[in-house]
């Protein structure tokens, strides 16, 4: 009996310890659950702020769709900047969690060009570059796209640049030239080899025959008779005289000017040539460049009329002025496209040096600044205390990749 009395209270510490252990485990589990929920909440808030920013990009792309280079909206943070408030009552001070975006569209003008050069950039193969000679001026009300008074917000208004002349310079990038100058020096300045037979024989450079000669061959598959041994339907595209860059001028209303056949260095009258050929590029030991296309060059209009570029420009701008609605002012632009593979061959070692792109510079005679043909869109999305930013670059009046359609729902 005394033994039982001595052990009667032994279960109390055991039960107390067990309760403390369960309580500690519960507290730890609760803390873990709370942290997990907070983490999930932060991830959800970050995702919502990103979706808000993405929605701003979509809205900006829609805003940009009818506009041309030169168009800008108010900058982020400035009065009148654009954005969307997703709160239920549409008020920023509604007391609900902050959920909104702010975005702007910026049209880029002159970059870091050499002194005296007004436009510069890069042109890659199969890419078209558009150099506009006008500005799209943002107006809140005015003449709409239909040419009559239209109170629509952000109606397109064109401000002409009054261009009178230009000089186009195209050159091989300095880095490429310096890295592979052993292949450039002492050889033709710019060559192509579409049929890839220069690896067989050095005479395969700048020719259109499988054996390294200008063979007259019939291509049954395409029905072409001439220098086309690779049978790709392009006559003479591998000869030293073939065009490597195509150009076109247009006014946005159907008037166009195309190059005449014949390289600019051909020993024929000026009004019988205007193609930019590989043989036109000059190697001066420090760079390979071509600067022969200017307002004195000739082209052929859409109606077959031969015309000097300066006369075409003057004709385009002759109709501009107060009698024409601002949105119908001439939208003159020059388009450039590299159409032949750019590479340099060292014919002594059969070394093939690819030229990734060409640089171009445009010295323009104008009283205004010519904008680049691209925009940047920046969108900031907010949800609670989270912010996400998206920046993208867009080329106007072309097909651009859009973000996936996004539905934002509370």
Secondary structure, DSSP 8 states (H G I E B T S, - for coil): -HHHHHHTTHHHHHHHHHHHHHHHHHHHHHHHHHHHHHHHHHHHHHHHHHHHHHHHHHHHHHHHTT--TT-----TTSTT-EEEE-STTS-TTSSS--EEEEEEEEE----S--TT--EEEEEEBT-EEEEESEEEEEESSEE-TTSSEE--TTEEEEEE----EEEEEEEE-HHHHHHTHHHHTTS-SSB--TT--TTT-GGGTT--STTSS---EEETTTTEEES-TT-SS-TTTTSTTSEEEEEEEE-SSS-EEEE-SSBTTSSS-GGG--BEEGGG-EE-SS-EEEEEEETT-EEEETTS-EEEHHHHHHHHHHT-STTS-GGGS---EEEEEE-S--EEEETTTTEEEE--EEEEEEEEE-SS----S-EEEEEEEEETTEEEEEEEEE-TTS------------
